Amino acid sequence: MLAPEEKRLWLFDLAHGNLEGMAVVQGFVKYYAMAGKSTEDVIQEIVFHTIYGERGARTAKETMQRELADFAYKDFEETRTITEIKAIVASVRAGYDVQIAYANPDEEDAFDPMVRRACY
């Protein structure tokens, strides 16, 4: 069975070192992890179903290991749970003023206690 065009392009770019960051992670998840496959399946597909050779397989393996490790240890922003979001929505619908904690670290006054944020 032939791979979809998008998958073949992703494999080509991976084997030739043209991908980095989230493009590697997203492609791996989309084409392999969602189907219950591992990084070894990617390497086998490159070796046995493409002409990219040992060098392409090695490049792909190194890139995947690096990017997946970076993703696994990435410190994501703290997010709200669905329960917290539902409570906020219910309070707003009930007519209560809700002060939602928010600070954008890129703003100069992000952590200034004298700055008032809007209530919803």
NUZALO-960782 format. One record per atom (N, C-alpha, C): residue in one letter; chain; atom name; x, y, z. Coordinates in nm, 4 decimals, decimal comma, padded with zeros to 6 digits. Each point is the difference from the previous one (the first is absolute). Layout:
BEGIN
NODE resn chain name        X        Y        Z
NODE    A     A   CA        X        Y        Z
...
// end
This chain:
BEGIN
NODE resn chain name        X        Y        Z
NODE    M     A    N  00,0835 -00,1176  00,0000
NODE    M     A   CA -00,0835  00,1176  00,0000
NODE    M     A    C  00,0889  00,1252  00,0000
NODE    L     A    N -00,0291  00,0926 -00,0867
NODE    L     A   CA  00,0792  00,1215 -00,0084
NODE    L     A    C -00,0366  00,0964  00,1123
NODE    A     A    N  00,1006  00,0675  00,0502
NODE    A     A   CA -00,0228  00,0996  00,1039
NODE    A     A    C -00,0602  00,1250 -00,0640
NODE    P     A    N -00,0812  00,0740  00,0768
NODE    P     A   CA -00,0532  00,1255 -00,0538
NODE    P     A    C  00,1139  00,0953 -00,0343
NODE    E     A    N -00,0274  00,0904 -00,0911
NODE    E     A   CA  00,1016  00,0938 -00,0462
NODE    E     A    C  00,0607  00,0802  00,1157
NODE    E     A    N -00,0826  00,0455  00,0929
NODE    E     A   CA  00,0503  00,0767  00,1143
NODE    E     A    C  00,1003 -00,0805  00,0818
NODE    K     A    N -00,0300 -00,1272  00,0207
NODE    K     A   CA  00,0896 -00,0855  00,0782
NODE    K     A    C  00,1320 -00,0204 -00,0737
NODE    R     A    N -00,0064 -00,0202 -00,1298
NODE    R     A   CA  00,1242 -00,0183 -00,0774
NODE    R     A    C  00,0858  00,1257  00,0055
NODE    L     A    N -00,0631  00,1172 -00,0083
NODE    L     A   CA  00,0756  00,1248  00,0086
NODE    L     A    C  00,0616  00,0175  00,1390
NODE    W     A    N -00,0765 -00,0381  00,1041
NODE    W     A   CA  00,0524  00,0089  00,1363
NODE    W     A    C  00,1212 -00,0920  00,0159
NODE    L     A    N -00,0101 -00,1240 -00,0509
NODE    L     A   CA  00,1128 -00,0941  00,0078
NODE    L     A    C  00,1213  00,0536 -00,0749
NODE    F     A    N -00,0213  00,0560 -00,1186
NODE    F     A   CA  00,1092  00,0565 -00,0790
NODE    F     A    C  00,0699  00,1103  00,0793
NODE    D     A    N -00,0800  00,0935  00,0525
NODE    D     A   CA  00,0587  00,1115  00,0747
NODE    D     A    C  00,0702 -00,0483  00,1271
NODE    L     A    N -00,0579 -00,0976  00,0668
NODE    L     A   CA  00,0618 -00,0549  00,1208
NODE    L     A    C  00,1336 -00,0662 -00,0323
NODE    A     A    N  00,0029 -00,0798 -00,1043
NODE    A     A   CA  00,1216 -00,0725 -00,0375
NODE    A     A    C  00,1106  00,0919 -00,0513
NODE    H     A    N -00,0381  00,1182 -00,0466
NODE    H     A   CA  00,0982  00,0933 -00,0539
NODE    H     A    C  00,0312  00,1152  00,0952
NODE    G     A    N -00,0523 -00,0068  00,1236
NODE    G     A   CA  00,0320  00,1006  00,1002
NODE    G     A    C -00,0684  00,1332 -00,0220
NODE    N     A    N -00,1120  00,0006 -00,0715
NODE    N     A   CA -00,0692  00,1252 -00,0298
NODE    N     A    C -00,1083  00,0355  00,1018
NODE    L     A    N -00,0204 -00,0830  00,1004
NODE    L     A   CA -00,1035  00,0246  00,1004
NODE    L     A    C  00,0625  00,0217  00,1366
NODE    E     A    N -00,0701  00,0782  00,0816
NODE    E     A   CA  00,0425  00,0165  00,1381
NODE    E     A    C -00,1204  00,0395  00,0837
NODE    G     A    N  00,0150 -00,0108  00,1304
NODE    G     A   CA -00,1029  00,0444  00,0928
NODE    G     A    C -00,1317 -00,0741 -00,0128
NODE    M     A    N -00,1066  00,0768  00,0079
NODE    M     A   CA -00,1344 -00,0571  00,0006
NODE    M     A    C -00,0346 -00,0720 -00,1294
NODE    A     A    N  00,0620  00,0338 -00,1115
NODE    A     A   CA -00,0280 -00,0688 -00,1264
NODE    A     A    C  00,0372 -00,1477  00,0100
NODE    V     A    N  00,1077 -00,0308  00,0695
NODE    V     A   CA  00,0420 -00,1391  00,0198
NODE    V     A    C -00,0988 -00,0713  00,0915
NODE    V     A    N -00,0327  00,0638  00,1115
NODE    V     A   CA -00,0908 -00,0603  00,0980
NODE    V     A    C -00,1383 -00,0221 -00,0607
NODE    Q     A    N -00,0538  00,1012 -00,0669
NODE    Q     A   CA -00,1330 -00,0108 -00,0587
NODE    Q     A    C -00,0056 -00,1079 -00,1073
NODE    G     A    N  00,1003 -00,0063 -00,0843
NODE    G     A   CA  00,0031 -00,1031 -00,1036
NODE    G     A    C  00,0081 -00,1392  00,0588
NODE    F     A    N  00,0845 -00,0166  00,1004
NODE    F     A   CA  00,0116 -00,1314  00,0636
NODE    F     A    C -00,1320 -00,0423  00,0625
NODE    V     A    N -00,0623  00,0903  00,0733
NODE    V     A   CA -00,1278 -00,0329  00,0645
NODE    V     A    C -00,1064 -00,0300 -00,1045
NODE    K     A    N -00,0090  00,0846 -00,1022
NODE    K     A   CA -00,1044 -00,0141 -00,1031
NODE    K     A    C  00,0133 -00,1287 -00,0798
NODE    Y     A    N  00,1203 -00,0310 -00,0434
NODE    Y     A   CA  00,0184 -00,1122 -00,0923
NODE    Y     A    C  00,0377 -00,1320  00,0679
NODE    Y     A    N  00,0503  00,0044  00,1224
NODE    Y     A   CA  00,0474 -00,1233  00,0632
NODE    Y     A    C -00,0634 -00,0268  00,1366
NODE    A     A    N  00,0145  00,0921  00,0942
NODE    A     A   CA -00,0481 -00,0257  00,1362
NODE    A     A    C -00,1504 -00,0255  00,0036
NODE    M     A    N -00,0768  00,0726 -00,0801
NODE    M     A   CA -00,1457 -00,0195 -00,0017
NODE    M     A    C -00,0369 -00,1376 -00,0541
NODE    A     A    N  00,0904 -00,0609 -00,0731
NODE    A     A   CA -00,0230 -00,1347 -00,0538
NODE    A     A    C  00,0665 -00,1063  00,0877
NODE    G     A    N  00,0502  00,0393  00,1164
NODE    G     A   CA  00,0627 -00,0956  00,0910
NODE    G     A    C  00,1405 -00,0395 -00,0398
NODE    K     A    N  00,0659  00,0830 -00,0794
NODE    K     A   CA  00,1355 -00,0320 -00,0452
NODE    K     A    C  00,1031  00,0809  00,0770
NODE    S     A    N  00,1266 -00,0412 -00,0093
NODE    S     A   CA  00,1079  00,0643  00,0753
NODE    S     A    C  00,0993  00,0669 -00,0952
NODE    T     A    N  00,1028  00,0584  00,0594
NODE    T     A   CA  00,1040  00,0632 -00,0816
NODE    T     A    C  00,0741 -00,1030 -00,0844
NODE    E     A    N  00,0075 -00,1224  00,0498
NODE    E     A   CA  00,0661 -00,1055 -00,0777
NODE    E     A    C -00,0756 -00,0292 -00,1292
NODE    D     A    N -00,1323  00,0155  00,0015
NODE    D     A   CA -00,0787 -00,0195 -00,1219
NODE    D     A    C  00,0328  00,1073 -00,1042
NODE    V     A    N  00,0285  00,1207  00,0474
NODE    V     A   CA  00,0403  00,1075 -00,0917
NODE    V     A    C  00,1313 -00,0379 -00,0673
NODE    I     A    N  00,0952 -00,0460  00,0789
NODE    I     A   CA  00,1314 -00,0375 -00,0531
NODE    I     A    C -00,0135 -00,1162 -00,0978
NODE    Q     A    N -00,0786 -00,1010  00,0361
NODE    Q     A   CA -00,0202 -00,1134 -00,0907
NODE    Q     A    C -00,0640  00,0435 -00,1312
NODE    E     A    N -00,0941  00,0917  00,0076
NODE    E     A   CA -00,0633  00,0471 -00,1233
NODE    E     A    C  00,1003  00,0738 -00,0880
NODE    I     A    N  00,0870  00,0788  00,0617
NODE    I     A   CA  00,1019  00,0703 -00,0777
NODE    I     A    C  00,0969 -00,0992 -00,0635
NODE    V     A    N  00,0435 -00,0996  00,0761
NODE    V     A   CA  00,0973 -00,0972 -00,0506
NODE    V     A    C -00,0584 -00,0891 -00,1091
NODE    F     A    N -00,1215 -00,0528  00,0232
NODE    F     A   CA -00,0540 -00,1006 -00,0909
NODE    F     A    C -00,0947  00,0523 -00,1086
NODE    H     A    N -00,0502  00,1234  00,0162
NODE    H     A   CA -00,0984  00,0488 -00,0969
NODE    H     A    C  00,0386  00,1305 -00,0678
NODE    T     A    N  00,1221  00,0469  00,0236
NODE    T     A   CA  00,0469  00,1210 -00,0680
NODE    T     A    C  00,1421 -00,0243 -00,0511
NODE    I     A    N  00,0512  00,0977 -00,0712
NODE    I     A   CA  00,1375 -00,0099 -00,0498
NODE    I     A    C  00,0935  00,0942  00,0766
NODE    Y     A    N -00,0395  00,0405  00,1201
NODE    Y     A   CA  00,0785  00,0969  00,0764
NODE    Y     A    C  00,1203 -00,0621  00,0674
NODE    G     A    N  00,0015 -00,1314  00,0118
NODE    G     A   CA  00,1172 -00,0719  00,0484
NODE    G     A    C  00,0288  00,0142  00,1482
NODE    E     A    N  00,1183 -00,0512  00,0348
NODE    E     A   CA  00,0429 -00,0022  00,1398
NODE    E     A    C  00,0175  00,1412  00,0547
NODE    R     A    N  00,0531  00,0884 -00,0813
NODE    R     A   CA  00,0205  00,1380  00,0446
NODE    R     A    C -00,1332  00,0681  00,0321
NODE    G     A    N -00,1005 -00,0213 -00,0836
NODE    G     A   CA -00,1323  00,0570  00,0248
NODE    G     A    C -00,0633 -00,0562  00,1255
NODE    A     A    N  00,0173 -00,1308  00,0204
NODE    A     A   CA -00,0545 -00,0643  00,1191
NODE    A     A    C  00,0684  00,0528  00,1257
NODE    R     A    N  00,1311  00,0178 -00,0062
NODE    R     A   CA  00,0743  00,0509  00,1151
NODE    R     A    C -00,0411  00,1441  00,0310
NODE    T     A    N -00,0125  00,0811 -00,1035
NODE    T     A   CA -00,0432  00,1389  00,0187
NODE    T     A    C -00,1389  00,0051  00,0627
NODE    A     A    N -00,0911 -00,0826 -00,0513
NODE    A     A   CA -00,1369 -00,0037  00,0515
NODE    A     A    C -00,0016 -00,0434  00,1465
NODE    K     A    N  00,0769 -00,1022  00,0326
NODE    K     A   CA  00,0020 -00,0515  00,1373
NODE    K     A    C  00,0543  00,1042  00,0965
NODE    E     A    N  00,1111  00,0657 -00,0364
NODE    E     A   CA  00,0586  00,1024  00,0860
NODE    E     A    C -00,0953  00,1176  00,0188
NODE    T     A    N -00,0640  00,0410 -00,1091
NODE    T     A   CA -00,0937  00,1124  00,0070
NODE    T     A    C -00,1193 -00,0338  00,0879
NODE    M     A    N -00,0578 -00,1188 -00,0194
NODE    M     A   CA -00,1155 -00,0393  00,0814
NODE    M     A    C  00,0367 -00,0112  00,1473
NODE    Q     A    N  00,1140 -00,0605  00,0301
NODE    Q     A   CA  00,0406 -00,0134  00,1404
NODE    Q     A    C  00,0170  00,1366  00,0655
NODE    R     A    N  00,0646  00,0906 -00,0704
NODE    R     A   CA  00,0247  00,1336  00,0548
NODE    R     A    C -00,1315  00,0767  00,0213
NODE    E     A    N -00,0845  00,0036 -00,1034
NODE    E     A   CA -00,1226  00,0793  00,0068
NODE    E     A    C -00,1031 -00,0598  00,0950
NODE    L     A    N -00,0124 -00,1317  00,0035
NODE    L     A   CA -00,0948 -00,0625  00,0927
NODE    L     A    C  00,0462  00,0164  00,1446
NODE    A     A    N  00,1302 -00,0065  00,0229
NODE    A     A   CA  00,0523  00,0226  00,1357
NODE    A     A    C -00,0235  00,1453  00,0420
NODE    D     A    N  00,0249  00,0943 -00,0900
NODE    D     A   CA -00,0254  00,1408  00,0309
NODE    D     A    C -00,1474  00,0220  00,0335
NODE    F     A    N -00,0871 -00,0630 -00,0783
NODE    F     A   CA -00,1438  00,0143  00,0223
NODE    F     A    C -00,0415 -00,0628  00,1325
NODE    A     A    N  00,0565 -00,1145  00,0319
NODE    A     A   CA -00,0368 -00,0702  00,1236
NODE    A     A    C  00,0382  00,0793  00,1241
NODE    Y     A    N  00,1082  00,0751 -00,0062
NODE    Y     A   CA  00,0459  00,0745  00,1163
NODE    Y     A    C -00,0313  00,1486 -00,0081
NODE    K     A    N -00,0808  00,0389 -00,0971
NODE    K     A   CA -00,0379  00,1399 -00,0162
NODE    K     A    C -00,0911  00,0414  00,1155
NODE    D     A    N  00,0236  00,1182  00,0504
NODE    D     A   CA -00,0806  00,0521  00,1109
NODE    D     A    C -00,1149  00,0816 -00,0591
NODE    F     A    N -00,1180 -00,0603 -00,0063
NODE    F     A   CA -00,1161  00,0666 -00,0557
NODE    F     A    C -00,0592  00,0964  00,1015
NODE    E     A    N -00,0683  00,1019 -00,0512
NODE    E     A   CA -00,0664  00,0950  00,0876
NODE    E     A    C -00,1071 -00,0707  00,0818
NODE    E     A    N -00,0217  00,0517  00,1187
NODE    E     A   CA -00,1050 -00,0542  00,0836
NODE    E     A    C -00,1349  00,0335 -00,0651
NODE    T     A    N -00,0893 -00,0964 -00,0030
NODE    T     A   CA -00,1305  00,0218 -00,0607
NODE    T     A    C -00,1096 -00,0324  00,1002
NODE    R     A    N -00,1192  00,0449 -00,0305
NODE    R     A   CA -00,1149 -00,0272  00,0862
NODE    R     A    C -00,0609 -00,1345 -00,0358
NODE    T     A    N -00,0572 -00,0645  00,1005
NODE    T     A   CA -00,0699 -00,1255 -00,0250
NODE    T     A    C -00,1385  00,0308 -00,0541
NODE    I     A    N -00,0645 -00,0979 -00,0593
NODE    I     A   CA -00,1344  00,0201 -00,0533
NODE    I     A    C -00,0972  00,0334  00,1131
NODE    T     A    N  00,0215 -00,0543  00,1188
NODE    T     A   CA -00,0851  00,0296  00,1156
NODE    T     A    C  00,0110  00,1472  00,0385
NODE    E     A    N  00,1218  00,0541 -00,0006
NODE    E     A   CA  00,0194  00,1418  00,0309
NODE    E     A    C -00,0665  00,0893 -00,1042
NODE    I     A    N  00,0124 -00,0365 -00,1257
NODE    I     A   CA -00,0617  00,0778 -00,1067
NODE    I     A    C -00,1518 -00,0006  00,0138
NODE    K     A    N -00,0577 -00,1164  00,0283
NODE    K     A   CA -00,1446 -00,0091  00,0191
NODE    K     A    C -00,0460  00,0855  00,1175
NODE    A     A    N  00,0775  00,0024  00,1073
NODE    A     A   CA -00,0354  00,0815  00,1167
NODE    A     A    C  00,0041  00,1490 -00,0343
NODE    I     A    N  00,0983  00,0416 -00,0760
NODE    I     A   CA  00,0102  00,1405 -00,0426
NODE    I     A    C -00,1198  00,0367 -00,0864
NODE    V     A    N -00,0321 -00,0842 -00,0972
NODE    V     A   CA -00,1128  00,0260 -00,0899
NODE    V     A    C -00,1306  00,0061  00,0789
NODE    A     A    N -00,0191 -00,0927  00,0925
NODE    A     A   CA -00,1225 -00,0019  00,0806
NODE    A     A    C -00,0119  00,1270  00,0839
NODE    S     A    N  00,1109  00,0468  00,0557
NODE    S     A   CA -00,0019  00,1222  00,0804
NODE    S     A    C -00,0341  00,1220 -00,0841
NODE    V     A    N  00,0574  00,0096 -00,1178
NODE    V     A   CA -00,0286  00,1126 -00,0894
NODE    V     A    C -00,1463 -00,0027 -00,0431
NODE    R     A    N -00,0502 -00,1170 -00,0341
NODE    R     A   CA -00,1410 -00,0116 -00,0397
NODE    R     A    C -00,0943  00,0351  00,1140
NODE    A     A    N  00,0428 -00,0275  00,1232
NODE    A     A   CA -00,0829  00,0317  00,1171
NODE    A     A    C  00,0062  00,1476  00,0360
NODE    G     A    N  00,0853  00,0752 -00,0671
NODE    G     A   CA  00,0066  00,1438  00,0225
NODE    G     A    C  00,1059  00,0445  00,0986
NODE    Y     A    N  00,0843 -00,0892  00,0446
NODE    Y     A   CA  00,1064  00,0366  00,0938
NODE    Y     A    C  00,1191  00,0574 -00,0764
NODE    D     A    N  00,0663  00,0993  00,0639
NODE    D     A   CA  00,1257  00,0495 -00,0555
NODE    D     A    C  00,1078 -00,1019  00,0310
NODE    V     A    N  00,0738 -00,0383 -00,1003
NODE    V     A   CA  00,1042 -00,1003  00,0181
NODE    V     A    C  00,1332  00,0619 -00,0387
NODE    Q     A    N  00,0936  00,0007  00,0940
NODE    Q     A   CA  00,1342  00,0496 -00,0279
NODE    Q     A    C  00,0846 -00,1197 -00,0416
NODE    I     A    N  00,0384 -00,0032 -00,1250
NODE    I     A   CA  00,0775 -00,1114 -00,0520
NODE    I     A    C  00,1476  00,0363  00,0071
NODE    A     A    N  00,0757 -00,0805  00,0707
NODE    A     A   CA  00,1439  00,0252  00,0133
NODE    A     A    C  00,0646 -00,0081 -00,1375
NODE    Y     A    N  00,0669  00,1076 -00,0373
NODE    Y     A   CA  00,0643  00,0045 -00,1304
NODE    Y     A    C  00,1211  00,0909  00,0102
NODE    A     A    N  00,1069 -00,0425 -00,0554
NODE    A     A   CA  00,1181  00,0847 -00,0100
NODE    A     A    C  00,0762 -00,0396 -00,1254
NODE    N     A    N  00,0253  00,0967 -00,0824
NODE    N     A   CA  00,0786 -00,0232 -00,1198
NODE    N     A    C  00,1426  00,0458  00,0310
NODE    P     A    N  00,0936 -00,0920  00,0129
NODE    P     A   CA  00,1360  00,0385  00,0374
NODE    P     A    C  00,0676  00,0913 -00,1014
NODE    D     A    N -00,0572  00,0123 -00,1197
NODE    D     A   CA  00,0583  00,0876 -00,1008
NODE    D     A    C -00,0374  00,1467  00,0237
NODE    E     A    N -00,1038  00,0245  00,0803
NODE    E     A   CA -00,0406  00,1368  00,0295
NODE    E     A    C  00,0861  00,0551  00,1130
NODE    E     A    N  00,0299  00,1291 -00,0069
NODE    E     A   CA  00,0838  00,0608  00,1034
NODE    E     A    C -00,0664 -00,0031  00,1368
NODE    D     A    N -00,1334  00,0189  00,0025
NODE    D     A   CA -00,0714  00,0074  00,1272
NODE    D     A    C -00,0659 -00,1324  00,0375
NODE    A     A    N  00,0494 -00,1093 -00,0529
NODE    A     A   CA -00,0650 -00,1303  00,0172
NODE    A     A    C -00,0210 -00,0372  00,1462
NODE    F     A    N  00,0958  00,0296  00,0851
NODE    F     A   CA -00,0090 -00,0418  00,1390
NODE    F     A    C -00,0127  00,1192  00,0956
NODE    D     A    N -00,0368  00,1142 -00,0535
NODE    D     A   CA -00,0176  00,1198  00,0810
NODE    D     A    C -00,1337 -00,0079  00,0732
NODE    P     A    N -00,0001 -00,0039  00,1346
NODE    P     A   CA -00,1257 -00,0129  00,0746
NODE    P     A    C -00,0904  00,1207 -00,0132
NODE    M     A    N  00,0539  00,1121 -00,0489
NODE    M     A   CA -00,0809  00,1224 -00,0140
NODE    M     A    C -00,0830 -00,0010 -00,1276
NODE    V     A    N  00,0262 -00,0924 -00,0888
NODE    V     A   CA -00,0739 -00,0081 -00,1260
NODE    V     A    C -00,1229 -00,0868  00,0197
NODE    R     A    N -00,1181  00,0548 -00,0298
NODE    R     A   CA -00,1244 -00,0750  00,0130
NODE    R     A    C -00,0310 -00,0685 -00,1316
NODE    R     A    N -00,0429 -00,1222  00,0106
NODE    R     A   CA -00,0444 -00,0752 -00,1169
NODE    R     A    C -00,1520  00,0000 -00,0020
NODE    A     A    N -00,0547 -00,0101 -00,1171
NODE    A     A   CA -00,1462  00,0012 -00,0139
NODE    A     A    C -00,0633 -00,1217  00,0634
NODE    C     A    N -00,1174  00,0203  00,0576
NODE    C     A   CA -00,0787 -00,1115  00,0513
NODE    C     A    C -00,0977 -00,0408 -00,1095
NODE    Y     A    N -00,0315 -00,1269 -00,0054
NODE    Y     A   CA -00,0928 -00,0495 -00,1005
NODE    Y     A    C -00,1270 -00,0449  00,0662
// end
